[in-house]
C-alpha cells in the first residue's frame, strides 16, 4: 500500500492544515522540536531506547552487529521525528524507501518471526475504519468516556494526556489477534510499560517537546472539534457549545467571539449568540478558543459561519383584557371625582374623534416628513398619510374610556393594517401592526411597560417635592411624558414601533413636535390630562396613618407609587360622622379624652389654589378608639348589647306567658348588673353617665314591650 492510497497523506494534510490555521507560534514550536530531534547526539540518546531495544536485540542472531542496529533504530526515530512536512510527504516516502531502514525492519521481522507491511503500521496507529480502531481510535474512545471536567483537565495537562495516550497504546498492543505490529512486539517481549518508559525518557531529555506536542494536540483537536447549538423557539438566540471526542467541553475553558459579520449579531464569551427582535436574519463568523485554565492562554479551535433567522410568527398581541381592566379602574376613579373632570375627558375624546383629515393631517408632519422620503415612488403618499393620520386619531380617541369592540375594530381594520405594512417595508422591519403601536403606548402586560409604564416608573422615582410640582405644573407633566417617550423610542430591540421609527429617522424630538401640534389644536387637552392625572392618583393612592395619644389621634398622609404626597398640596376634611371626631386640614384626626370611640368619613383634597374646583384624591371611613377606655365602659356596654340582643331573639320566637315573665326578669337583672359594672369602671363620670342613661333607656323600652305583650288578652 502506498502512502498516497493509505489515507495517511490525507490525515497528515488535515493535521498540518489545522496547525497552519492556528497561531503562527504553534508552527514554530513544531519546527523547533523537529530541529531538536534532527540534532540529537546519538551517544546521549541511545540509552533512552534501551527498554525496547534490550527486548528486541535479545532475539537477534550472534552474527548481527547489535550496536549498529541500535544506532539504526535511533536514526529511524530521528528521521521520522524530524521529517519536514510537505503535502506529498516526500521525506516520509524517502524513509520508507531507505535500504538501511528496510534492512532494519527485515531484521526485526526475522527476530519476531512475523512479517508486517506498511499497511500494518497504519492500522496500528490509525485503525482500518472498521473494527480495528488503532491507537487514534482507542484514544478517542477513552477520552469520549471522560466527564466534561475530566476532559478539561486532560486538555490542560500534557502529562495526563500522555498517560491516556499510553493507555491507548497498551490496549492496542494487547490485541495481538487484531494488529500484526502488536503481535510482532509481543513476540519480541515488548510491553506497554517498555513503550511508556521510552516515551517518558525522550520527554525528559527533549527541551522543545512540550510546546510542540501542545501545538499538535491543539491542531488535532481542531480537526475533530464540533460545535453544537441550541436554538430558541423564536430563532433570535443560539447557545453554542464545543464538543471534543464526543464530550462537551465545559464553558469555563471555552471562549467565543465574533470575527466578522453583521452588526446585528452579538456574541457573548459563553457562546450565547443573539440578534435583536425585529431583525429577520443576520450572519457572522464566530470563533471558539480553548483556554488553558492554568495559564489563561487561549488557542483557536473552531471558526464557523453562522446565520440566525427569526422564526415566522404572528407578531406581538396587545393584552386587551389587562388594558381594559386598568382603564376601567381609572375611569371609575374619574367618575368618582369632580363631574367637570369627567366631562373634560369626554370632550377631549369627542374633539379628537372630530378632527377631519383634510384640515388637520398636517399635525403629523414632524413624523411624516421623515417617512415620506423613504417611500417608493409607487406609493400614493397622500392616501398613506391620510390613513396614518386616521390611525393616530383612532388610537388617540380610543384611550379615553375604551371599549372592547372599539379596540378590536381598530386592531383588525384592513386599511390600517395595509398602511402599517407599507411603513414597515420602508423601515426595513419584519412587521408593524396596531398591536405594536398599542404596546408602544401601553405595554404588553409583562416586561415591556410602554410609554404609560415608563411614566409610572419616572413618577415612582420622584421625591415628594417633585411630585407636588408635577401635580401643579402642566409643563412638568409634559416633560415626564416626553422623557418616557424618548426612553421607549430608544428600546428598539423590544418595541417594533421604536425600531421602525428609528430606521425611518424619526427621533423623540419629532414625536414631541407632533404631540405639541395636537396640544395646540385641542382645547380640552390640558384640563382632560389634569383630570386623568388626578384620577390616577385617586385610583392608586394609599393612606398612611400614625396613631398616637392612646388611639385618640390619627395623623393621616397619602402616598402614590410609594412616593409621599406633600401636605402642601393636600387638604384634609371631614365629610360626615360623629361630632366627636375632629379633622384638621393637615390630616390630624382626633377624639376627646372622654369619648370611647368615634367614626367619620374623611377626605384628602388636592389643594390647588389655581382652580376653584377642589378635586378629591382620597376618601375613607375611619374609626378612632380611645385605648384608655378599652376594657372599661366600652366593653361593658358591648357585652350588655349582645345579651340584650339574645333576649330580643327569644321574644321574637313567640314564647308563652310564663317564658315572657322569665325574660322580663332577665332584662331587669341585666340592666341592674350593667349599671353596677359601669359605676365600678375606671372611666370619666361623663362617660359612665352617658352609658348608664343609654342602658336604662334600652332596658325600659324592652320591659315595656314585654309587659305590653303580657297584657294583651
Secondary structure per residue as TSV (DSSP state, phi and psi in degrees):
chain	resnum	aa	ss	phi	psi
A	1	X	-	360.0	131.6
A	2	X	-	-82.3	162.2
A	3	X	H	-61.9	-38.1
A	4	X	H	-64.6	-43.6
A	5	X	H	-85.5	-8.5
A	6	X	H	-78.4	-19.5
A	7	X	S	95.7	-14.0
A	8	X	H	-64.2	-41.2
A	9	X	H	-58.3	-46.8
A	10	X	H	-62.5	-44.4
A	11	X	H	-65.6	-43.9
A	12	X	H	-69.0	-35.9
A	13	X	H	-62.6	-40.1
A	14	X	H	-61.5	-43.6
A	15	X	H	-64.2	-46.2
A	16	X	H	-75.9	-26.9
A	17	X	H	-65.7	-40.2
A	18	X	H	-65.9	-37.8
A	19	X	H	-64.0	-42.9
A	20	X	H	-68.7	-25.5
A	21	X	T	-80.7	-6.5
A	22	X	S	-98.2	-147.3
A	23	X	-	-69.7	127.9
A	24	X	H	-55.5	-27.9
A	25	X	H	-64.7	-28.1
A	26	X	H	-65.4	-41.7
A	27	X	H	-61.8	-40.7
A	28	X	H	-65.7	-36.6
A	29	X	H	-62.3	-41.4
A	30	X	H	-66.4	-40.7
A	31	X	H	-62.9	-39.9
A	32	X	H	-62.7	-40.9
A	33	X	H	-66.9	-41.6
A	34	X	H	-60.4	-42.2
A	35	X	H	-65.9	-37.9
A	36	X	H	-65.2	-42.4
A	37	X	H	-65.4	-41.5
A	38	X	H	-62.2	-29.4
A	39	X	T	-96.8	16.6
A	40	X	-	-60.3	137.0
A	41	X	-	-81.1	111.2
A	42	X	H	-60.0	-36.3
A	43	X	H	-66.7	-32.2
A	44	X	H	-79.6	-26.5
A	45	X	H	-101.5	-12.5
A	46	X	G	-56.9	-40.1
A	47	X	G	-63.1	-20.7
A	48	X	G	-66.5	-26.7
A	49	X	G	-94.0	6.5
A	50	X	H	-56.6	-41.7
A	51	X	H	-54.9	-33.2
A	52	X	H	-90.3	-44.6
A	53	X	H	-62.0	-38.8
A	54	X	H	-62.0	-33.8
A	55	X	H	-72.9	-40.8
A	56	X	H	-72.0	-49.7
A	57	X	H	-64.7	-23.8
A	58	X	T	-64.5	-21.1
A	59	X	T	-93.3	-2.2
A	60	X	S	-77.8	149.4
A	61	X	-	-65.4	160.0
A	62	X	T	-63.4	-24.3
A	63	X	T	-75.2	-11.8
A	64	X	S	-80.1	135.7
A	65	X	-	-78.8	92.6
A	66	X	H	-65.3	-35.5
A	67	X	H	-64.8	-42.7
A	68	X	H	-66.3	-39.1
A	69	X	H	-65.4	-38.6
A	70	X	H	-63.9	-42.5
A	71	X	H	-62.6	-37.8
A	72	X	H	-63.1	-38.9
A	73	X	H	-66.0	-40.6
A	74	X	H	-65.3	-38.4
A	75	X	H	-61.3	-40.0
A	76	X	H	-62.2	-43.7
A	77	X	H	-61.8	-43.3
A	78	X	H	-63.3	-41.9
A	79	X	H	-64.1	-44.0
A	80	X	H	-68.5	-42.9
A	81	X	H	-69.5	-26.8
A	82	X	H	-106.3	5.7
A	83	X	-	-61.8	129.8
A	84	X	-	-76.4	141.8
A	85	X	-	-84.9	136.4
A	86	X	-	-146.1	158.9
A	87	X	T	-56.4	-21.9
A	88	X	T	-100.2	0.8
A	89	X	-	52.9	49.1
A	90	X	H	-60.2	-43.8
A	91	X	H	-70.3	-34.3
A	92	X	H	-66.3	-36.6
A	93	X	H	-62.0	-41.7
A	94	X	H	-64.4	-39.6
A	95	X	H	-62.2	-43.0
A	96	X	H	-63.8	-30.4
A	97	X	H	-93.2	-4.8
A	98	X	-	-63.7	123.2
A	99	X	H	-58.2	-37.2
A	100	X	H	-63.5	-44.7
A	101	X	H	-74.6	-32.9
A	102	X	H	-64.2	-41.8
A	103	X	H	-63.5	-39.5
A	104	X	H	-63.9	-42.4
A	105	X	H	-62.8	-41.5
A	106	X	H	-64.9	-37.9
A	107	X	H	-61.9	-44.5
A	108	X	H	-67.8	-40.4
A	109	X	H	-59.7	-42.6
A	110	X	H	-64.2	-39.5
A	111	X	H	-65.3	-32.7
A	112	X	H	-91.3	-16.1
A	113	X	T	69.3	33.0
A	114	X	-	-140.8	124.6
A	115	X	-	-94.3	132.3
A	116	X	-	-128.1	157.2
A	117	X	-	-117.6	174.3
A	118	X	H	-61.3	-35.2
A	119	X	H	-62.0	-36.5
A	120	X	H	-64.3	-37.4
A	121	X	H	-61.8	-45.5
A	122	X	H	-63.7	-42.0
A	123	X	H	-64.5	-37.5
A	124	X	H	-61.6	-42.7
A	125	X	H	-88.3	-40.1
A	126	X	H	-111.2	-12.4
A	127	X	-	84.7	174.4
A	128	X	-	-110.5	8.4
A	129	X	S	82.1	-0.8
A	130	X	S	-122.5	-123.3
A	131	X	S	-74.4	-26.1
A	132	X	-	-91.2	112.8
A	133	X	-	-90.0	-17.2
A	134	X	H	68.1	-179.3
A	135	X	H	-64.1	-40.9
A	136	X	H	-62.2	-49.6
A	137	X	H	-65.3	-36.7
A	138	X	H	-68.1	-38.1
A	139	X	H	-60.8	-45.5
A	140	X	H	-60.9	-40.9
A	141	X	H	-62.4	-43.1
A	142	X	H	-65.5	-43.1
A	143	X	H	-70.7	-32.4
A	144	X	H	-68.7	-18.9
A	145	X	T	-87.9	-1.5
A	146	X	S	-77.4	151.8
A	147	X	-	-74.5	162.0
A	148	X	H	-53.6	-41.2
A	149	X	H	-72.9	-35.2
A	150	X	H	-62.9	-40.8
A	151	X	H	-63.1	-43.3
A	152	X	H	-60.7	-39.8
A	153	X	H	-67.3	-38.4
A	154	X	H	-64.4	-42.8
A	155	X	H	-66.6	-25.2
A	156	X	H	-91.6	-9.0
A	157	X	-	-131.7	108.5
A	158	X	H	-63.7	-34.8
A	159	X	H	-64.2	-41.2
A	160	X	H	-65.1	-40.3
A	161	X	H	-64.8	-39.2
A	162	X	H	-61.9	-39.4
A	163	X	H	-61.4	-44.1
A	164	X	H	-67.0	-38.2
A	165	X	H	-61.7	-41.6
A	166	X	H	-69.2	-32.1
A	167	X	H	-62.8	-42.4
A	168	X	H	-63.8	-41.7
A	169	X	H	-62.6	-44.1
A	170	X	H	-62.5	-38.4
A	171	X	H	-65.1	-42.0
A	172	X	H	-68.7	-39.8
A	173	X	H	-60.4	-30.7
A	174	X	T	-76.3	-13.9
A	175	X	-	-95.1	70.6
A	176	X	T	-69.7	-23.0
A	177	X	T	-77.8	-19.8
A	178	X	T	-99.3	-28.1
A	179	X	-	-125.3	122.2
A	180	X	H	-65.2	-37.4
A	181	X	H	-65.1	-36.2
A	182	X	H	-64.3	-41.0
A	183	X	H	-63.7	-42.9
A	184	X	H	-61.6	-49.2
A	185	X	H	-65.3	-36.8
A	186	X	H	-64.6	-41.9
A	187	X	H	-63.9	-28.0
A	188	X	T	-84.9	-4.5
A	189	X	T	86.6	9.2
A	190	X	-	-80.4	128.2
A	191	X	-	-110.7	171.4
A	192	X	H	-64.7	-31.5
A	193	X	H	-63.8	-37.5
A	194	X	H	-64.2	-44.6
A	195	X	H	-61.6	-43.6
A	196	X	H	-62.0	-39.3
A	197	X	H	-63.1	-41.1
A	198	X	H	-65.7	-45.3
A	199	X	H	-60.6	-46.4
A	200	X	H	-69.0	-31.2
A	201	X	H	-62.7	-45.2
A	202	X	H	-65.5	-38.0
A	203	X	H	-62.0	-37.7
A	204	X	H	-71.8	-31.7
A	205	X	H	-83.3	-39.4
A	206	X	-	-75.7	145.2
A	207	X	S	-100.3	-23.9
A	208	X	S	-106.6	7.6
A	209	X	H	-74.7	-38.4
A	210	X	H	-62.9	-52.6
A	211	X	H	-63.5	-33.0
A	212	X	H	-69.2	-43.1
A	213	X	H	-66.0	-39.0
A	214	X	H	-59.7	-43.5
A	215	X	H	-62.5	-43.7
A	216	X	H	-68.5	-35.7
A	217	X	H	-64.9	-43.7
A	218	X	H	-61.8	-42.0
A	219	X	H	-63.3	-40.8
A	220	X	H	-64.1	-44.3
A	221	X	H	-60.7	-37.1
A	222	X	H	-60.5	-30.5
A	223	X	H	-78.8	-18.9
A	224	X	H	-117.2	-10.1
A	225	X	-	-66.3	143.9
A	226	X	E	-132.8	145.9
A	227	X	E	-98.6	146.7
A	228	X	E	-124.9	141.9
A	229	X	E	-130.1	133.4
A	230	X	E	-103.0	119.6
A	231	X	E	-103.7	130.4
A	232	X	-	-67.5	160.5
A	233	X	T	-60.2	-35.4
A	234	X	T	-85.2	-3.0
A	235	X	S	77.1	-0.2
A	236	X	S	-85.2	-7.1
A	237	X	E	-139.1	132.8
A	238	X	E	-116.9	132.4
A	239	X	E	-108.8	107.5
A	240	X	E	-94.0	144.5
A	241	X	E	-137.2	163.3
A	242	X	E	-115.8	133.1
A	243	X	E	-121.3	140.2
A	244	X	E	-131.8	132.2
A	245	X	T	57.1	28.9
A	246	X	T	80.7	2.7
A	247	X	E	-112.9	134.4
A	248	X	E	-71.9	130.6
A	249	X	-	-80.9	132.6
A	250	X	-	-55.6	138.7
A	251	X	G	-61.7	-20.8
A	252	X	G	-62.1	-28.7
A	253	X	G	-108.1	12.1
A	254	X	E	-121.9	133.7
A	255	X	E	-124.7	124.2
A	256	X	E	-104.4	141.3
A	257	X	E	-143.3	163.0
A	258	X	E	-98.4	129.2
A	259	X	E	-90.6	-40.9
A	260	X	E	-163.6	171.8
A	261	X	E	126.0	-167.2
A	262	X	-	-63.0	138.7
A	263	X	T	-66.0	-14.9
A	264	X	T	-74.3	-15.8
A	265	X	-	-90.5	123.9
A	266	X	E	-112.0	134.7
A	267	X	E	-123.2	122.2
A	268	X	-	-92.8	153.5
A	269	X	T	-57.5	-26.6
A	270	X	T	-87.0	8.4
A	271	X	S	94.3	6.8
A	272	X	E	-85.1	118.5
A	273	X	E	-115.7	130.7
A	274	X	E	-137.0	157.7
A	275	X	-	-126.3	152.8
A	276	X	-	-70.9	158.1
A	277	X	T	-60.4	135.7
A	278	X	T	99.5	-17.0
A	279	X	-	-88.6	123.3
A	280	X	-	-73.6	-42.1
A	281	X	E	-160.9	146.9
A	282	X	E	-155.8	148.0
A	283	X	E	-124.7	157.4
A	284	X	E	-161.1	165.1
A	285	X	E	-106.4	122.8
A	286	X	E	-111.6	159.6
A	287	X	E	-134.8	140.4
A	288	X	E	-116.2	128.2
A	289	X	E	-110.0	140.3
A	290	X	E	-92.9	118.0
A	291	X	E	-104.0	123.3
A	292	X	-	-71.4	115.4
A	293	X	T	-66.3	-17.6
A	294	X	T	-84.1	-35.8
A	295	X	T	-108.7	-20.1
A	296	X	-	79.6	1.7
A	297	X	-	-80.9	133.9
A	298	X	E	-110.3	141.7
A	299	X	E	-124.1	133.9
A	300	X	E	-66.7	127.2
A	301	X	E	-108.4	-34.9
A	302	X	E	-149.9	138.0
A	303	X	E	-125.7	138.6
A	304	X	E	-150.8	136.3
A	305	X	E	-85.4	130.7
A	306	X	E	-130.2	158.1
A	307	X	E	-136.1	127.7
A	308	X	E	-103.3	129.5
A	309	X	E	-127.1	123.6
A	310	X	-	-64.9	135.8
A	311	X	-	-68.6	147.7
A	312	X	-	-66.3	129.7
A	313	X	-	-148.2	164.9
A	314	X	-	-77.8	-13.3
A	315	X	-	98.6	173.3
A	316	X	-	-70.7	146.9
A	317	X	-	-116.4	126.6
A	318	X	-	-69.6	131.4
A	319	X	-	-77.5	85.9
A	320	X	H	-61.0	-45.2
A	321	X	H	-62.6	-43.4
A	322	X	H	-63.1	-41.6
A	323	X	H	-62.7	-46.8
A	324	X	H	-64.0	-35.6
A	325	X	H	-62.3	-43.6
A	326	X	H	-66.0	-42.2
A	327	X	H	-69.2	-36.3
A	328	X	H	-64.9	-38.2
A	329	X	H	-63.9	-42.6
A	330	X	H	-66.0	-41.0
A	331	X	H	-65.7	-38.5
A	332	X	H	-63.0	-40.2
A	333	X	H	-66.9	-35.2
A	334	X	H	-64.9	-46.0
A	335	X	H	-68.7	-24.2
A	336	X	T	-78.5	-8.3
A	337	X	S	-98.9	-148.0
A	338	X	-	-67.9	127.9
A	339	X	H	-57.2	-30.5
A	340	X	H	-63.8	-33.1
A	341	X	H	-66.6	-46.6
A	342	X	H	-60.8	-38.6
A	343	X	H	-67.8	-36.6
A	344	X	H	-62.6	-39.6
A	345	X	H	-67.6	-41.9
A	346	X	H	-62.8	-40.0
A	347	X	H	-63.5	-40.6
A	348	X	H	-65.1	-42.6
A	349	X	H	-58.3	-47.4
A	350	X	H	-65.9	-35.8
A	351	X	H	-66.2	-42.5
A	352	X	H	-65.2	-46.0
A	353	X	H	-62.5	-25.3
A	354	X	T	-88.8	0.6
A	355	X	-	-69.5	120.8
A	356	X	-	-87.9	149.6
A	357	X	H	-64.2	-45.8
A	358	X	H	-57.9	-41.8
A	359	X	H	-95.5	-8.8
A	360	X	H	-129.3	-2.7
A	361	X	G	-66.4	-16.6
A	362	X	G	-65.6	-15.0
A	363	X	G	-60.5	-28.4
A	364	X	G	-95.0	9.7
A	365	X	H	-55.0	-40.0
A	366	X	H	-56.0	-32.2
A	367	X	H	-87.4	-44.8
A	368	X	H	-61.2	-37.7
A	369	X	H	-64.7	-20.2
A	370	X	H	-82.9	-33.1
A	371	X	H	-78.0	-44.3
A	372	X	H	-52.8	-46.1
A	373	X	T	-63.5	-16.6
A	374	X	T	-96.2	1.1
A	375	X	S	-87.0	144.4
A	376	X	-	-68.2	159.2
A	377	X	T	-63.7	-23.0
A	378	X	T	-73.9	-11.0
A	379	X	S	-84.6	134.9
A	380	X	-	-78.9	96.6
A	381	X	H	-66.2	-35.7
A	382	X	H	-62.4	-44.2
A	383	X	H	-67.4	-41.1
A	384	X	H	-65.4	-41.2
A	385	X	H	-64.4	-42.4
A	386	X	H	-61.6	-41.1
A	387	X	H	-67.6	-39.5
A	388	X	H	-63.2	-40.0
A	389	X	H	-62.1	-41.0
A	390	X	H	-62.5	-36.6
A	391	X	H	-64.5	-48.0
A	392	X	H	-60.5	-41.7
A	393	X	H	-66.4	-44.5
A	394	X	H	-63.7	-45.5
A	395	X	H	-69.0	-37.8
A	396	X	H	-62.9	-41.6
A	397	X	H	-75.8	-34.0
A	398	X	H	-62.3	-34.5
A	399	X	T	-68.5	-13.1
A	400	X	S	-95.9	105.1
A	401	X	S	58.5	60.1
A	402	X	-	-71.8	152.0
A	403	X	-	-118.4	151.3
A	404	X	H	-58.5	-46.0
A	405	X	H	-62.6	-36.6
A	406	X	H	-66.7	-44.1
A	407	X	H	-61.8	-46.0
A	408	X	H	-63.2	-38.2
A	409	X	H	-63.4	-39.6
A	410	X	H	-68.8	-43.9
A	411	X	H	-63.8	-34.0
A	412	X	H	-101.9	2.8
A	413	X	-	-60.3	117.9
A	414	X	H	-63.9	-34.0
A	415	X	H	-67.0	-42.4
A	416	X	H	-62.9	-41.7
A	417	X	H	-60.4	-45.3
A	418	X	H	-64.3	-39.8
A	419	X	H	-61.8	-48.1
A	420	X	H	-69.2	-29.9
A	421	X	H	-65.5	-41.6
A	422	X	H	-63.2	-43.1
A	423	X	H	-66.5	-36.8
A	424	X	H	-61.6	-41.5
A	425	X	H	-63.1	-43.8
A	426	X	H	-64.4	-31.8
A	427	X	H	-87.1	-4.9
A	428	X	T	60.2	43.1
A	429	X	-	-116.1	158.7
A	430	X	S	-63.1	-44.8
A	431	X	-	-158.7	160.4
A	432	X	-	-150.5	123.6
A	433	X	-	-131.9	171.8
A	434	X	H	-60.3	-35.5
A	435	X	H	-58.4	-40.7
A	436	X	H	-63.7	-38.5
A	437	X	H	-63.1	-45.6
A	438	X	H	-67.3	-38.5
A	439	X	H	-65.6	-37.8
A	440	X	H	-58.3	-42.0
A	441	X	H	-79.9	-43.9
A	442	X	H	-121.4	-0.4
A	443	X	-	86.4	174.0
A	444	X	-	-107.0	9.3
A	445	X	S	80.0	2.6
A	446	X	S	-129.9	-118.5
A	447	X	S	-78.3	-32.0
A	448	X	-	-84.7	114.0
A	449	X	-	-91.6	-16.9
A	450	X	H	70.6	-179.1
A	451	X	H	-60.7	-41.5
A	452	X	H	-59.0	-47.4
A	453	X	H	-67.4	-34.4
A	454	X	H	-65.1	-37.5
A	455	X	H	-62.1	-44.3
A	456	X	H	-59.6	-42.9
A	457	X	H	-63.4	-40.7
A	458	X	H	-63.7	-45.2
A	459	X	H	-64.4	-38.9
A	460	X	H	-63.8	-23.1
A	461	X	T	-91.5	1.1
A	462	X	-	-77.6	158.2
A	463	X	-	-88.5	158.5
A	464	X	H	-51.9	-41.3
A	465	X	H	-62.6	-40.3
A	466	X	H	-66.4	-36.5
A	467	X	H	-65.0	-39.9
A	468	X	H	-62.3	-42.6
A	469	X	H	-64.6	-35.5
A	470	X	H	-63.1	-41.6
A	471	X	H	-67.6	-29.7
A	472	X	H	-95.6	-4.3
A	473	X	-	-132.3	118.1
A	474	X	H	-62.7	-38.4
A	475	X	H	-61.4	-41.8
A	476	X	H	-70.9	-35.8
A	477	X	H	-63.8	-40.5
A	478	X	H	-65.9	-36.3
A	479	X	H	-65.0	-39.9
A	480	X	H	-64.1	-44.5
A	481	X	H	-60.7	-44.2
A	482	X	H	-63.7	-39.0
A	483	X	H	-63.6	-41.4
A	484	X	H	-64.1	-42.4
A	485	X	H	-61.9	-43.5
A	486	X	H	-61.9	-40.1
A	487	X	H	-62.5	-45.4
A	488	X	H	-72.0	-35.8
A	489	X	H	-60.9	-31.7
A	490	X	H	-74.3	-17.7
A	491	X	-	-90.8	65.3
A	492	X	T	-70.6	-20.7
A	493	X	T	-77.8	-23.4
A	494	X	T	-101.3	-21.0
A	495	X	-	-124.0	120.9
A	496	X	H	-61.2	-39.1
A	497	X	H	-66.8	-38.5
A	498	X	H	-61.8	-43.2
A	499	X	H	-62.2	-44.4
A	500	X	H	-63.6	-47.5
A	501	X	H	-64.1	-40.4
A	502	X	H	-62.4	-43.9
A	503	X	H	-65.1	-28.2
A	504	X	T	-86.3	-2.3
A	505	X	T	84.1	11.4
A	506	X	-	-83.0	119.1
A	507	X	-	-105.2	176.4
A	508	X	H	-63.4	-31.2
A	509	X	H	-64.9	-36.9
A	510	X	H	-66.2	-42.0
A	511	X	H	-64.7	-42.2
A	512	X	H	-60.0	-41.1
A	513	X	H	-63.3	-41.6
A	514	X	H	-64.6	-41.2
A	515	X	H	-63.2	-41.8
A	516	X	H	-60.7	-38.1
A	517	X	H	-59.4	-44.9
A	518	X	H	-66.6	-40.7
A	519	X	H	-62.1	-40.3
A	520	X	H	-67.7	-28.8
A	521	X	H	-82.0	-37.7
A	522	X	-	-88.9	119.3
A	523	X	T	-74.2	-28.1
A	524	X	T	-95.8	3.8
A	525	X	H	-64.4	-46.5
A	526	X	H	-63.2	-49.6
A	527	X	H	-66.0	-38.9
A	528	X	H	-68.2	-40.3
A	529	X	H	-64.8	-41.6
A	530	X	H	-63.4	-41.9
A	531	X	H	-60.9	-41.9
A	532	X	H	-69.5	-34.6
A	533	X	H	-63.5	-44.5
A	534	X	H	-64.4	-41.3
A	535	X	H	-63.7	-37.9
A	536	X	H	-63.7	-44.4
A	537	X	H	-61.9	-41.1
A	538	X	H	-61.6	-36.1
A	539	X	H	-78.9	-22.5
A	540	X	H	-113.4	-5.3
A	541	X	-	-64.8	137.3
A	542	X	E	-124.6	127.6
A	543	X	E	-78.3	150.7
A	544	X	E	-117.6	147.6
A	545	X	E	-144.3	137.0
A	546	X	E	-118.7	118.4
A	547	X	E	-97.5	127.0
A	548	X	E	-136.3	-175.3
A	549	X	G	53.2	41.8
A	550	X	G	54.3	42.0
A	551	X	G	91.1	-8.6
A	552	X	T	-83.4	-9.2
A	553	X	E	-134.3	129.1
A	554	X	E	-118.1	128.9
A	555	X	E	-106.6	112.0
A	556	X	E	-97.7	147.5
A	557	X	E	-142.3	176.5
A	558	X	E	-131.9	142.2
A	559	X	E	-128.5	151.5
A	560	X	E	-136.0	126.9
A	561	X	T	56.3	36.3
A	562	X	T	68.3	12.6
A	563	X	E	-105.1	129.7
A	564	X	E	-71.5	131.3
A	565	X	-	-82.9	119.0
A	566	X	-	-59.9	145.8
A	567	X	G	-64.0	-18.1
A	568	X	G	-67.4	-20.2
A	569	X	G	-114.0	8.3
A	570	X	E	-126.4	132.5
A	571	X	E	-121.2	127.5
A	572	X	E	-99.0	148.6
A	573	X	E	-156.0	163.1
A	574	X	E	-95.7	131.7
A	575	X	E	-92.1	-42.0
A	576	X	E	-163.0	170.7
A	577	X	E	126.7	-167.4
A	578	X	-	-60.0	139.3
A	579	X	T	-67.7	-18.5
A	580	X	T	-74.3	-19.2
A	581	X	-	-86.2	124.2
A	582	X	E	-112.5	138.1
A	583	X	E	-128.4	122.6
A	584	X	-	-98.8	169.8
A	585	X	T	-67.3	-17.7
A	586	X	T	-91.1	4.0
A	587	X	S	95.6	10.8
A	588	X	E	-87.9	122.4
A	589	X	E	-116.9	129.9
A	590	X	E	-138.7	159.0
A	591	X	-	-130.4	154.5
A	592	X	-	-68.8	165.5
A	593	X	T	-64.5	-30.6
A	594	X	T	-91.2	11.3
A	595	X	-	-110.2	129.6
A	596	X	S	-75.2	-37.6
A	597	X	E	-158.0	148.2
A	598	X	E	-146.5	140.4
A	599	X	E	-126.3	140.1
A	600	X	E	-155.2	161.2
A	601	X	E	-100.2	123.8
A	602	X	E	-115.1	156.8
A	603	X	E	-130.9	146.6
A	604	X	E	-112.2	124.1
A	605	X	E	-116.4	138.0
A	606	X	E	-64.5	122.5
A	607	X	-	-93.4	68.8
A	608	X	-	-99.7	110.5
A	609	X	T	-77.8	-5.6
A	610	X	T	-85.3	-2.7
A	611	X	-	-137.9	148.5
A	612	X	S	-80.8	-21.6
A	613	X	S	-89.6	122.1
A	614	X	-	-78.4	150.7
A	615	X	E	-126.7	119.9
A	616	X	E	-75.0	126.1
A	617	X	E	-96.6	-26.5
A	618	X	E	-160.2	143.2
A	619	X	E	-146.2	136.6
A	620	X	E	-161.0	146.1
A	621	X	E	-84.3	132.0
A	622	X	E	-126.7	151.5
A	623	X	E	-129.2	128.3
A	624	X	E	-106.6	131.0
A	625	X	E	-118.4	125.0
A	626	X	-	-75.3	105.7
A	627	X	G	-66.4	-22.0
A	628	X	G	-66.1	-19.3
A	629	X	G	-109.1	1.2
A	630	X	T	-68.9	131.7
A	631	X	T	88.4	-3.1
A	632	X	T	-108.5	-123.9
A	633	X	H	-59.4	-43.1
A	634	X	H	-58.1	-44.8
A	635	X	H	-68.7	-38.1
A	636	X	H	-64.0	-45.2
A	637	X	H	-63.9	-39.8
A	638	X	H	-63.1	-43.7
A	639	X	H	-64.1	-39.6
A	640	X	H	-59.8	-46.4
A	641	X	H	-63.8	-38.5
A	642	X	H	-64.7	-43.6
A	643	X	H	-68.3	-36.9
A	644	X	H	-64.1	-38.1
A	645	X	H	-64.4	-36.5
A	646	X	H	-63.8	-41.3
A	647	X	H	-65.0	-40.7
A	648	X	H	-62.9	-37.2
A	649	X	H	-63.7	-40.4
A	650	X	H	-65.9	-37.9
A	651	X	H	-64.9	-36.7
A	652	X	H	-67.5	-15.8
A	653	X	T	-84.5	11.2
A	654	X	-	59.1	62.6
A	655	X	-	-74.3	164.9
A	656	X	-	-81.3	177.5
A	657	X	H	-62.9	-40.8
A	658	X	H	-61.0	-41.1
A	659	X	H	-68.3	-34.0
A	660	X	H	-65.6	-40.9
A	661	X	H	-61.0	-41.2
A	662	X	H	-62.9	-41.6
A	663	X	H	-66.1	-35.1
A	664	X	H	-61.2	-44.6
A	665	X	H	-63.0	-39.4
A	666	X	H	-62.5	-39.3
A	667	X	H	-65.9	-44.8
A	668	X	H	-63.7	-45.4
A	669	X	H	-64.4	-39.3
A	670	X	H	-61.7	-41.7
A	671	X	H	-63.3	-46.4
A	672	X	H	-62.7	-44.4
A	673	X	H	-62.9	-40.7
A	674	X	H	-65.4	-43.4
A	675	X	H	-62.1	-42.0
A	676	X	H	-61.1	-42.4
A	677	X	H	-65.3	-40.1
A	678	X	H	-65.1	-42.0
A	679	X	H	-62.1	-33.0
A	680	X	H	-83.6	-12.3
A	681	X	S	-70.1	151.7
A	682	X	S	-89.5	90.3
A	683	X	S	-153.9	160.7
A	684	X	-	-58.9	148.2
A	685	X	H	-58.6	-40.5
A	686	X	H	-62.3	-38.8
A	687	X	H	-66.1	-44.3
A	688	X	H	-65.5	-41.0
A	689	X	H	-61.9	-43.0
A	690	X	H	-63.7	-41.8
A	691	X	H	-67.1	-40.1
A	692	X	H	-66.1	-44.7
A	693	X	H	-60.3	-43.3
A	694	X	H	-64.9	-42.6
A	695	X	H	-64.8	-42.4
A	696	X	H	-61.8	-41.8
A	697	X	H	-62.2	-42.2
A	698	X	H	-65.4	-40.4
A	699	X	H	-65.8	-44.0
A	700	X	H	-60.8	-42.4
A	701	X	H	-63.7	-42.2
A	702	X	H	-72.5	-36.9
A	703	X	H	-62.0	-45.1
A	704	X	H	-60.7	-39.7
A	705	X	H	-63.7	-42.6
A	706	X	H	-68.3	-43.4
A	707	X	H	-62.0	-41.1
A	708	X	H	-61.2	-40.0
A	709	X	H	-64.1	-38.3
A	710	X	H	-69.5	-31.4
A	711	X	H	-82.3	-16.0
A	712	X	-	-74.6	111.5
A	713	X	-	-149.2	360.0
